[in-house]
Amino acid sequence: MNSHSWEQIEGATDFIRERCGIEPKIGIVLGTGLGGLAGRISVEPEGAAIPYQDLPGFPVSTAPGHKGQLVIGHLAGVPVAAMEGRFHLYEGYTPHQITFPVRVLKQLGCTHLFVSNACGGLNPIFRKGDIMIIDDHINLMGVNPLIGPNIDRLGPRFPDLSEPYARELQDLALSIGLKLGLRLHRGVFSAMIGPNLETRAEYRFLRTIGADVIGMSTVPEVLVAVHQGMQVLGFSVITDMCLADALSPVSFEEIKAVAEAAEARLSELVEHVILALKPQLVP
């Protein structure tokens, strides 16, 4: 798939609607080690949990720690659709393939997109296990899912990115986190293609240009969400510190363990944010 087509998006949307009687308002993308939030979603009686391999046009998730299914149901009384596992460029997929599900989430009825990821910390005031609310991003992946023919019914040819992550949602999340006693930050997410972790020189460069964390996902999904007018809120869990002058080797197992340890706190935060949004999303 070199680009999204309206027929493909519509086909996947119709397929899901035939199996689910719920129109979701919030789409949620769950990253490495953060899939536990899906377990809080009530799929009865009209929801569904559909493996990606059964969904037309969806890739298959191959990254470790990604279950690979779309869960549709209610969370905090709000209809949601959660991607339990995402897709990455380093898996060999194209930018259009990894963002196809975001197109479908919008057509299903989602006006908001919540994205989460595990990332490396570049800001020295951060600690492993901290949660950062994403304020902005730097795309160093070298690709963009909006390249190619534009489907005008989905969004404009030249979308504005002056506020890719909704400031109102950021403020809401930070306010709720303070009440919950969570250690939260707000900062800039930088994205590189991976799958290798970066070098000392690259970490120095990233910090110099204003990045607070580094990851291998999120930006393509956000670009597509903004293109189609969705309100975006992003969460990063700092799983390892990437300080160039105090760097030590890290394994995926360590990263996954830190993400899983933070999972309950992030899930609580997301659930409370959704509850706060309920009056404007559910008549």
HUDAJO-V692946 format. One record per backbone hydrogen bond with DSSP energy under -0.5 kcal/mol. CO is the residue of the C=O (numbers start at 0). NH is the residue of the N-H. Records with the same first field share a line. If there is no record, write none. Layout:
BEGIN
CO = NH, NH
END
This chain:
BEGIN
4 = 8
5 = 9
6 = 10
7 = 11
8 = 12
9 = 13
10 = 14
11 = 15
12 = 16
13 = 17
14 = 18
15 = 18, 19
16 = 19
21 = 23
24 = 110, 111
25 = 80
26 = 113
27 = 29, 82
28 = 30, 115
29 = 84
30 = 33
33 = 36
34 = 37
35 = 38
36 = 39
37 = 40
40 = 42
41 = 73
42 = 46
45 = 20
47 = 71
48 = 50
49 = 69
50 = 53
51 = 54
53 = 55
54 = 57
62 = 65
64 = 32, 66
67 = 51
68 = 70, 83
69 = 49, 71
70 = 81
71 = 47
72 = 79
73 = 41
74 = 77
77 = 74
78 = 24, 25
79 = 72
80 = 27
81 = 70, 83
82 = 29, 84
83 = 67, 68
87 = 90, 92
88 = 91
93 = 97
94 = 98
95 = 99
96 = 99
98 = 101, 102
99 = 103
100 = 104
101 = 105
102 = 106
103 = 107
104 = 108, 109
105 = 108
110 = 230
111 = 26
112 = 114, 232
113 = 28
114 = 234
116 = 236
118 = 238, 239
119 = 213
120 = 241
121 = 123
122 = 125
126 = 129
129 = 237
130 = 184
131 = 133, 235
132 = 186
135 = 188
137 = 139, 190
143 = 146
149 = 151
150 = 153, 154
155 = 158
160 = 163
163 = 165
165 = 169
166 = 170
167 = 171
168 = 172
169 = 173
170 = 174
171 = 175
172 = 176
173 = 177
174 = 178
175 = 179
176 = 180, 181
177 = 180
181 = 183
182 = 130
184 = 132
186 = 134, 135
187 = 211, 212
188 = 137
189 = 214
190 = 139
198 = 202
199 = 203
200 = 204
201 = 205
202 = 206
203 = 207
204 = 208
205 = 210
206 = 209
211 = 121, 122
212 = 189
213 = 119
214 = 191
216 = 218
217 = 221
218 = 222
219 = 223
220 = 224
221 = 225
222 = 226
223 = 227
224 = 229
225 = 228
226 = 155
229 = 231
230 = 112
231 = 165
232 = 114
233 = 133
234 = 116
235 = 131, 237
236 = 118, 238
237 = 128
239 = 120
241 = 243
242 = 245
243 = 246
250 = 254
251 = 255
252 = 256
253 = 257
254 = 258
255 = 259
256 = 260
257 = 261
258 = 262
261 = 265
262 = 266
263 = 267
264 = 268
265 = 269
266 = 270
267 = 271
268 = 272
269 = 273
270 = 274
271 = 275
272 = 276
273 = 277
274 = 277
276 = 279, 280
277 = 280, 281
280 = 282
END
